[in-house]
């Protein structure tokens, strides 16, 4: 589409969501705010600021069909930290 914003890479959204969840941020609005205010989220998002509706739609798509996403990524959780690796 030539109108609207440029699409946000799914890798970036996964990083934001997993890191946010590991920090107790589970709402799309809190993740959106963190991408605008928190330096760690700014770095993870490559200074892109995804809208809460974009985050919510992405989470909903993952829940509906997680296999394409989870086949490409491995997530290790431990000691309050999330590490996301690409296979």
ABEGO torsion letter per residue (X at the ends): XABEBBBBBAAAAAAAAAAAAAAGBABAAAAAAAAAABAAAAAAAGGBBBBAAAAAAAAAAAAABAAAAAAABBBBBEGGBBBBBBX
